[in-house]
Amino acid sequence: MLKVYWHCCRAIWRFQGYEPQPVTAKSFMRWIRQYTNDLDRGYLIQLLERVQFIGRAEMRTSLFNLNRRLMRRFQKEKIPTDHLIYLQIHDAGSSSPVVLNMLRNVTQLEHRNCRLIDGSNAKALNDTTNELEYGAVIYVDDFLGTGSQFEDVRQFLAPYIVGNFPEFVLAPAMSEEAIHLLGRLGVEPMTQFVHAKAGRPLHESSSVFDDQVQERLTELCLDIDPMFGLGFGSLATMIVFYSGAPDTVPRILRGSSGQAPICGIFPGYGDLPTRNV
C-alpha cells in the first residue's frame, strides 16, 4: 500500500495544473481503488508512468518555439508577416480557438500585423487571400490525432484560398497517423512531439508492455467502452494536456462518459457529469 501512496504523490506532482479535474490524493485513490486486484493496480500504475503531460507553461513555450521556426523560414522566403494567415480550426469541442489565442499572446501576432481568421469564416479567408495574392496559411491546434477533424475543415476551406499560399499545421503534438495524413494532403506539419504508434503501450503496434499487461489493460478499457475503449480510432494515445485529455486517450485513464460507473484520473470536460445550473 505504501507503494500506491508513493505513486499517488508522484502523480499529484507530475500532473499539476490539469484543469478539468485536478489530480489530487482523493481523485487518485478513487481511481485506483476501483480495481481491487493488486495486479491490475500495478498495471494501471505502469500505464500512468507512460503518460506524457503537457502543462500550460510547456504549451506556451512549445507554441513560441514552433512559431519562431516558422517566422525564420518565412523571412528567408521573403514572405512578410502581414501575409501570414493564422486559422483556428472551428469545430465543436475543438481547443483550437484557445490555442490560437495563447499563440497570439506569446508571439504578439497582431503586433506583427498577421491575419487571424476563424475557420468558420470562409468569406474572410477568401477575401484576405484574394487581397494578398501570396503568403502562407497556418492552421493552429494543440493536438492532431486521427487528423479527420482537420481534414474535414480543410476540405471545406481549401476552395476559398486564392493565390499562392502554402499550408501548415502548427500544433505542439501530433500522432504518427496525422503526420501521414498531412503528407497526403500536401500540408506541412510544424510540431514538437510526434506520437509514434510504437510508443503507445495499448496500441496494437506497440511492444512497450508484455502481452499479458497489454491484453489485461485493453480488456479493462473495452469493458468501459466496447467501441471507443482505446480512444477514438483506437489510437490509444498517451499525451495529456493541462486543458484536458484528447478523446484518443484510453478510457481507463479518462473514465466512463459521465464518470459512471468508472471514474478516470484524466476526465476531459466532455467526460464529466452534467451539472444542473
N, C-alpha and C positions, 0 to 999 in steps of 0.2 A: 504493500500500500504506500510505503514511503516513496517508492519509485514513481507511482502515479502522481503524488503530490509534487515531486520534483518536476515532472513533465508539465504539470499544471502551472507552476511558477514560470517555467520556461516559455510556455505558450502565452501567458499574460505579457511577458516581456517582449517576445518576438512579434506579437500581433497588436501592439499598442496602436490605437487610432482607428481600429476597424469600426466604421460608423453605423451600419445597420443595427448591429447588436454587439456592444463591446465584449471582448473576451475577458471574462472575469473568473475568479475561482468558482463562483456559483454556476456560471454558464458552462465552464469546462467540466465540472463534476456532474452536472446534469446530463451532459452529452455522453461522457464516458460510462456513467452508471447505468445507462440504458442497456448496456451489454454486460451480462453477468459472467460470461465465460472469460477466464483470465487470458486465454489465447487470443480471443477476439480483441480484448483491450490492448494487448501487446501489438496486434496487427494495426489497430487504429492509431496507436502512437507512432508506429513506423511510418504510416501514411502521413500523419501530421508533420513529421520531420521533413517530408518531401515537398511541403507547401512552400512556394516562393511568394513572399508577401511584399507588395509594393506600396509603401506608405505615402502620405501626402508629400513629404519633403523629397523623397526619391522620385516621385512622379514629376514634381516641378523641375528637378534637376535634369531628368531624362528629357522632358519636353524642351527645355532650354538648349541642351546639347544637340539634340536632333535638329532643331530649327537652325542652330548656328551652322551645322554642317550644310544644311540646305542653302542658307544665305551665302556661304562661301562659294558654293557651287554656282549659284545664280550670278554672283558677282563676276566670276570667271567667264561665264557665258554672256555677260553684258545684258542681263535681264534686270531692269530697275525694280526696286521694291514696290513701287506703285503699280507694277504689272503682275503682282503676285496676288492670287485669289485663294483665300482660305475658306473652306466649306465645312460646315458641321453636317454630319450625317443625320438627317431628320427622319427619325423612326420611333415608334412607341417604345419607351423604356430605354432608349439609347442614352449613353452617358456622353455622347459626342458634344452637345452644347456646353456641358460643364467643363470638358477638357479644352475646348476651343477658348472658353473664357479664361481658363488658367493660362493657356499658351499666350493669349493676347496680353495678359498682365505681366507675365515673367519675361516676355520678349519685346514688349512695347510695340506690338504690330501696328497699332493705329498711329503712333508717332512716326513710324516708317512709311506711312501712307499706304499700307497694304489694304487690300479689299477683303472684308469679312461678309460672307453671304450665307444665309440659311439655306440648307439643302432643299427645302420645300419651295423655295422661290426661284423657279426655273426662269421666269421672265427677267429677274435681276441678273442671273448668270448670263443669259443670252444678251441682254443689253450691255453688260460690262465687257464681255469678251468681244462683242461687235465693236465696241468703242476702242478697246485697247489693241486689238488685232493680233497681239502676241504676248507671251508671258508664261505663266505656269499656274496650274490648279492643284491645290494641296488639300486633300480630304483629311480631317483630323478626328481621331478617336483614341480610346485608351487601349483597346484590345481587339484584334480580329481573330475569331475562332474558325468557324467553317468558311467565313467570308461571304456567305449567301446574302446576308443583310446588305453588305456593301455592294455586292453585285447587282442587287435589285435597285438600289439607289442610283448607282452609276448608269445602269441601263436606262433609267428614266431621265437622267441629266445629260448624258453624252450628246444627244441630238441638239442640245441648246448651246453647246460650246462651239463658238465660231472663231476660226483663225488657228494660229499655231500655239497650242497650249499643251505641253507635255503634262501628264497627270502623275501625282504622287499620293501615297497614303502615309501620313505621319502618325505613328502610334507607338508607345513605349514597348508593347509586346504584341507578337503575332504568332499564330500557330504555324507549323510546317505546312499544313493544308492551305492556309490563307496565302502563304508565300507562293505556292504553286498556282493558285487561282489568279493572283495578281499578275504573275508572269503570262498566263494565258490571256488576260485582259489587256496586257500592254500597259499596266500601271506599275510604277516603281515603288517598292516598299522602302520606308525610312523607319527603322525600328532599332531598339536596343537589345531586346530579347527575342530570339526565335525559339519557340517552344516545340522541340522535336518530339515526335511520337515515342522514340526510344526512351525519353526522359520522363514519361508519364507512367507511373507504376501500374495503373489499372488499364492502360491501353493494350490492345491485343498484340501490338508490335513490340511491346516493351519486355525486357527481361530484368528490370530493376529488382523485382521481388521474385522469390522462387514460386513455383507453380501453386503450391499449397496456399501461400499467403495471398497471391493474386486471385485465385479462384474463390477463396473464402470472402475476401473483401468485395469482389464482384457480386457474389451471391447476396451479400448484405445490401449492396446498392440496389440490386434488382428487386429485392424484397420490398424496398421502399417505393420504387417506381419501375415497374417492369419494362416500360418503354424508354424512359429517359434516366434510368438509374445511373448511367455513366456520363450523364450530361447530354446536352443537345448534340446530335450527330455522333454520339458515343465517343466524343473526343477525349473525355477523362482528363481534362486539363487541370493543372495544379498551380496556376498563377491566380492569386487573390489580391485584389486592390483594396485600399483603405475605404473606398466608396462602395464596395460590395464584391461578391463572388460572381463571376460570369456564369451564365446558365450552362456552360460547358463543363463546369466543375462537378464531380460525382456527388450524388445525393447523400452519401454517407457523411459528407462534410457540410452540405447545405441543409440537410434535413428534409422532411416532407413539406409539401406545399401547405402553408398554414401552420407548420411546425407540429402537426399531429398526424399520426401517432408518434413519429420520430422527430426529435428536435436536432438541429445541427449546430455546429460550432461557428459556421460561417453562413448563416442565412442571408440571402440577398433581401433587399427591400420587398421584392415581389414574393418572397417565401414567407414573410412574417404574417401573423394573423391580422385580419382586417379589424380595425378598431372603430367602434361606433363613436361618432363625434357628437 
